[in-house]
Structure formats: structure tokens, C-alpha cells
Amino acid sequence: MLDEIKEQYSTKYRRSLEEDLQSDYHGKLQRLFTMIVQARRDDEHAPVDASAVDADVEAFYQAAKGLGSDEEAFMRLLCSRSRKHLAAVAARYPELKDGKELDDVLKRELGGDLEDACRFLLLGAMRMGKVVAKLVHRSLKGFGSDMRLLTAVVAMHHDTSAMRDAIFEYEDKYGKAMIAAVKGDTSGNLEKALISLCHLE
């Protein structure tokens, strides 16, 4: 998926996505985005290895230990491990580290945009449906809807379990059915296409 996005970006804009990210961002956030677009994440279809999970629990713990966190280690782990593996690490972390949640560790040790991005990566591995619901809500929030964001999110996740989970997550968090929210901010063929892609009717 990411390789296809990079190829389409290069075709449309005549420059690489990685180069544009490097020119638009700086410091640790630039490094994180570079890691992401390099698409070196472990095979998502590989079985989760319990010993590797425990090893990464310790790796996250060590990255947060002492004065000053090892932000490079956080980024490397979050960008290179499969989502299934990261979800297992997040579930295992409180079992091995006195009930502490990995998300709370990232929140405590990081800050600003880097914290938001790293926690987003972890949340996406744990509960992608929650991420999709949040992005749909963001696209519909405020005066004027962000149709590009809404269309991109729906198109990317329409045929996944994340979209099914997002429907429940959306109503639970925002107190409104996602179908009603989408219908309220779209019309015509776009509304029909989005509703159809979401399998909401």
C-alpha cells in the first residue's frame, strides 16, 4: 500500500514523497516520517513470536529508562515492527512492567508532534478502528468538511475490519452514528459512494 502511494505521488508531483517530507519537516519528526515512508515494517502475515514480544517490551522499557528517553529507539520499534507484533507488545507491557501501559510511557517520555505521531502509530496497531473513527470525525468537524481527508480515509480502509470497528467506535465516542455524520456533510454521488464503500447500508 505505501509503495503504491509513493509511486502515485511521484507520478503526480514529479518528485518523491520522501524528499518532500524531508524538506517540510525537521529534527526527530522528519526522521520518524522518513522511517515510515521507507516501508521497512516486518511482515504483517508473520506469526507473533512470544519471545520477540518480551524482548521488545524490555527494549521499550530501556528506551524510557534513566535521564532522557531514547527517542530513536522508540521510533525504530514503532516503525519497523508489524502491527500485530506491536499490539502484542502493548498488551504484554503492563504484565511485565508493574501494570504500566505502553501508551502512557510514550506520553510521559515524548512531547509535542513527535509524541502525537508515535502514539498514533501505537494506537493504529492496537485499535485501528479508533484511529479511523477519529479521522472521519476530524474530516467532518467544524465549518466546512475536509472531503479529501474523508475520501482518503474511507477509500483506504473501506474493506477492512478497521472500518467495521470504526462504526462502533464512532458512535461510542461521539454519540452519533457514523452513517448519519457522513450523510449530514455530504450529498449526491459522493455521499452514495462513501456510504457504499463503508458498507453502511
C-alpha positions, 0 to 999 in steps of 0.5 A: 500500500505505501509503495503504491502511494509513493509511486502515485505521488511521484507520478503526480508531483514529479518528485518523491514523497520522501524528499518532500517530507524531508524538506517540510519537516525537521529534527526527530519528526522528519526522521520518524516520517522518513522511517515510515515512508521507507516501508521497512515494517516486518511482515504483517502475515508473520506469526507473533513470536512470544519471545520477540514480544518480551524482548521488545517490551524490555527494549521499550522499557530501556528506551524510557529508562534513566535521564532522557528517553531514547527517542530513536529507539522508540521510533525504530520499534514503532516503525519497523515492527508489524502491527500485530507484533506491536499490539502484542507488545502493548498488551504484554507491557503492563504484565511485565512492567508493574501494570504500566501501559505502553501508551502512557510511557510514550506520553510521559517520555515524548512531547509535542508532534513527535509524541502525537505521531508515535502514539498514533502509530501505537494506537493504529496497531492496537485499535485501528478502528479508533484511529479511523473513527477519529479521522472521519470525525476530524474530516467532518468537524467544524465549518466546512468538511475536509472531503479529501481527508474523508475520501482518503480515509474511507477509500483506504480502509473501506474493506477492512475490519478497521472500518467495521470497528470504526462504526462502533467506535464512532458512535461510542465516542461521539454519540452519533452514528457514523452513517448519519455524520457522513450523510449530514456533510455530504450529498449526491454521488459522493455521499452514495459512494462513501456510504457504499464503500463503508458498507453502511447500508 
